[in-house]
Amino acid sequence: MLYRSTRGQITDSTAAAAIAAGLASDGGLFVPDAFPPLPADAVETLSPMRYDGRAAYVMAPFLGGFDAGELAAFTRAAYCPGGFDGDGAAPVRRLADGDFFLELWHGPTCAFKDMALQIMPRFLTSAMEKTGDTRDVCVLVATSGDTGKAALEGFRDVPRTRIMVFYPRDGVSAVQRLQMTAQEGGNVNVAAVEGNFDDAQTGVKRIFADAGFRERLASRGVFLSSANSINWGRLLPQIVYYVSAYCDLVSGGHIRRGEYVNFCVPTGNFGNILAGYYAKKMGLPIGKLICASNRNDVLTQFINTGVYDRNREFFPTISPSMDILVSSNLERLLYELSGCDGRAVSGYMDALARDGVYAVGERARELVADGFACGSCGDGDARRVIADTFERYGYLLDPHTAVAYGVLTRYRERTGDTAPTVVVSTASPYKFCGSVLEALGHTVSADGPELIDALAEATGIPAPAPIAALKGASERFSRSVPRGDMLRAVEEFCG
Ligand SMILES: *Cc1c(COP(=O)(O)O)cnc(C)c1O
């Protein structure tokens, strides 16, 4: 299978080249040139398998050039107990009256980013070997919280890699900060940026665009790469859990094979839900993909009207990983909607860069309406969802998953759709102890790791081991840099 760019200039990249490059040279994102249909007996074949076997099966057709043994070794190392807790990598839970939650936070950092970032570094270093690149890679990450820690954990002590993460000094929860600043490993570095997430992101983009710096690095045998979800190596592993959840519903006797299932996804950068769309293209019986936004509902507007308009106020919310105005992976959906027309996609992206807004045509709008539903849920409603769900079922949601559950409830009231629906659960509530405690009616004075015990006491639900371990952790990386000093920090670390 070959990969093309969404902007149309690149048409014949190998999987290894696409993963090693990250971004296509015409500025587009890599997409596969076909979606291999799942074999008719896929559900029977996969149901008895562990998650790592399912992952190798689903990903293999996309990874020409990676042999079966290599893939099996990667998925085993990524998804087996050790990294993921003993409960299976992506278990489906069912509440008493029938709602399903696909829990994607049993990995080492307790957020769904682990599903991709536990395996993506293996793809990347293998791709570097396959493409004959002898340089080392320095991975730069600007994070609003979850990606940074998951990337650190994924790249920790991986040969030929170094990783440096920048987080906004005042923009992450206490647990998220300590997860990053206490990171272990010989090839990692973390710094706070004096500013917000946009400042950190802009700083990292500026470093990528600094040709002189890249040349200096190249002369020392190092190239820069990114770990965010524009890389195909991060998106591909996310297709797996949609297929895996479907198999679990069938083998649990909850649905018949072939029956349609909806997925409701808390969405930010559009990577998670796009992987669901790809699973559907491969033939998985998915009805609606329900795109859930918080108050930053730019995607809801797009799905409802066909107009994407980033010229709007930005609201910090209690679901910070969804506080995004430009969802990069939407570009891949636009490519599908436009009938694989790279010129059309380039037009939209140019308009977005120039005016902050673009509108798709009638046909694309119909295709969106056919595959997707959407809705948004503000902080107040999300808090009520957390409290209600805990009261009724003793099941504790993080604020992102609560947004999705709130949107699903409204969607059902509005449409009367009674299809079985899986809510994609993206983080452990323990990553957001302060917000969750407040939602449950507790007064929270300071946001610190001592809230971990407070949440356990209030709910009787134990903290996941990696978060419980933070209580005694000491900071390794306490450095805070002004925006203007980010380049120097990277240079010291990578040079
Ligand atoms: C990253 C993240 C999201 C958003 O996922 P996208 O793939 O960016 O749409 C939702 N919830 C949590 C907890 C996240 O970390």
The ligand as a MOL file (V3000), in Angstrom:
LIG
                    3D

  0  0  0     0  0            999 V3000
M  V30 BEGIN CTAB
M  V30 COUNTS 15 15 0 0 0
M  V30 BEGIN ATOM
M  V30 1 C -6.3990 14.3540 23.0560 0
M  V30 2 C -7.6210 14.1470 23.8490 0
M  V30 3 C -8.9030 14.2920 23.2830 0
M  V30 4 C -9.1120 14.7380 21.8580 0
M  V30 5 O -8.7280 13.7670 20.9070 0
M  V30 6 P -8.4770 14.1860 19.3810 0
M  V30 7 O -7.9010 12.9870 18.7370 0
M  V30 8 O -7.4950 15.3300 19.4500 0
M  V30 9 O -9.7850 14.6030 18.8190 0
M  V30 10 C -10.0100 14.0190 24.0830 0
M  V30 11 N -9.8700 13.6610 25.3820 0
M  V30 12 C -8.6410 13.5220 25.9500 0
M  V30 13 C -8.5740 13.1450 27.3890 0
M  V30 14 C -7.4920 13.7540 25.2160 0
M  V30 15 O -6.2860 13.6100 25.8000 0
M  V30 END ATOM
M  V30 BEGIN BOND
M  V30 1 1 1 2
M  V30 2 1 2 3
M  V30 3 2 2 14
M  V30 4 1 3 4
M  V30 5 2 3 10
M  V30 6 1 4 5
M  V30 7 1 5 6
M  V30 8 2 6 7
M  V30 9 1 6 8
M  V30 10 1 6 9
M  V30 11 1 10 11
M  V30 12 2 11 12
M  V30 13 1 12 13
M  V30 14 1 12 14
M  V30 15 1 14 15
M  V30 END BOND
M  V30 END CTAB
M  END
